[in-house]
Amino acid sequence: MPKLELLPAVDVRDGQAVRLVHGESGTETSYGSPLEAALAWQRSGAEWLHLVDLDAAFGTGDNRELIAEVARAMDIKVELSGGIRDDASLAAALATGCTRVNLGTAALETPEWVAKVIAEHGDKIAVGLDVRGTTLRGRGWTRDGGDLYETLARLDSEGCARYVVTDIAKDGTLQGPNLELLKNVCAATDKPVVASGGVSSLDDLRALSSLVPAGVEGAIVGKALYAKAFTLEEALAAVSA
Ligand SMILES: O=C(O)c1ccccc1N[C@@H]1O[C@H](COP(=O)(O)O)[C@@H](O)[C@H]1O
């Protein structure tokens, strides 16, 4: 059975690597240089980096040049997200050489464009399903954007290759992932799911590993690594066991 992929996160706000609580602007804890953080995860054995331009997601500017610098410095796979909502921002994201991009708001607000880029770029496109309960949230998670399962069915019918599912209520809280939500999403789609939000312990990673047969392909880990709840080396060992 394939092992759970781990994607350490580097979220960038105002040029700094930060973690938020519930994705709320103003709750930032800063962790310094995004490039240093990304290189540290790479040195620790990461195979993936989840790299987010939070300013672009919130609409408070962007960190596009810095994000491109980080993505280009990586020898590992990069999943890039935040503010990718039109042809220009998608082209800039793909030009960094990232492995795939993760679209959030666009999937809620410009579904025709998302269907078009899914058809053009295949598995280089993932869609982030960022939810409170079963209601999707866009624009920095500040606006409602429809029903999770209706949107999932639409995206499935358009050939979306992969979903990144975030329980906003768990994100940045170290309260454990929402396993029920992940099971329900996996039951509703045949496509792989990357879990995001709430990972707090190696046991959480083992619980997510138990969902690999159901369709959970990977897990984004943020706060737990920055707060040193465990090391990335320990996390990688836990999902290999
Ligand atoms: O990751 C976060 O903590 C986060 C918080 C608030 C908003 C967005 C966040 N993350 C990422 O942003 C993209 C969505 O960006 P957009 O809507 O496409 O502009 C989403 O995929 C999350 O990965």
The ligand as a Tripos MOL2 file, in Angstrom:
@<TRIPOS>MOLECULE
LIG
   23    24     1     0     0
SMALL
NO_CHARGES

@<TRIPOS>ATOM
      1 O1         -3.6070   28.0630    4.3650 O.co2     1 LIG1
      2 C1         -4.1890   28.9080    5.0460 C.2       1 LIG1
      3 O2         -3.9810   29.0260    6.2810 O.co2     1 LIG1
      4 C2         -5.1670   29.8360    4.3900 C.ar      1 LIG1
      5 C3         -5.8430   30.7240    5.1740 C.ar      1 LIG1
      6 C4         -6.7420   31.5920    4.6020 C.ar      1 LIG1
      7 C5         -6.9340   31.5600    3.2390 C.ar      1 LIG1
      8 C6         -6.2720   30.6770    2.4480 C.ar      1 LIG1
      9 C7         -5.3770   29.7910    3.0040 C.ar      1 LIG1
     10 N1         -4.6820   28.8650    2.2810 N.pl3     1 LIG1
     11 C8         -4.6360   28.5340    0.9290 C.3       1 LIG1
     12 O3         -5.1140   29.4880    0.0110 O.3       1 LIG1
     13 C9         -5.6600   28.7670   -1.0570 C.3       1 LIG1
     14 C10        -6.8100   29.4810   -1.6240 C.3       1 LIG1
     15 O4         -6.3930   30.6110   -2.3250 O.3       1 LIG1
     16 P1         -7.3750   31.1880   -3.4270 P.3       1 LIG1
     17 O5         -8.7110   31.2060   -2.8090 O.co2     1 LIG1
     18 O6         -7.2710   30.2450   -4.5800 O.co2     1 LIG1
     19 O7         -6.8390   32.5400   -3.6960 O.co2     1 LIG1
     20 C11        -6.1370   27.4510   -0.5190 C.3       1 LIG1
     21 O8         -5.8870   26.4770   -1.4540 O.3       1 LIG1
     22 C12        -5.3050   27.2330    0.7010 C.3       1 LIG1
     23 O9         -4.2590   26.3380    0.3850 O.3       1 LIG1
@<TRIPOS>BOND
     1     1     2 2
     2     2     3 1
     3     2     4 1
     4     4     5 ar
     5     4     9 ar
     6     5     6 ar
     7     6     7 ar
     8     7     8 ar
     9     8     9 ar
    10     9    10 1
    11    10    11 1
    12    11    12 1
    13    11    22 1
    14    12    13 1
    15    13    14 1
    16    13    20 1
    17    14    15 1
    18    15    16 1
    19    16    17 2
    20    16    18 1
    21    16    19 1
    22    20    21 1
    23    20    22 1
    24    22    23 1
@<TRIPOS>SUBSTRUCTURE
     1 LIG1         1 GROUP 0 **** ****
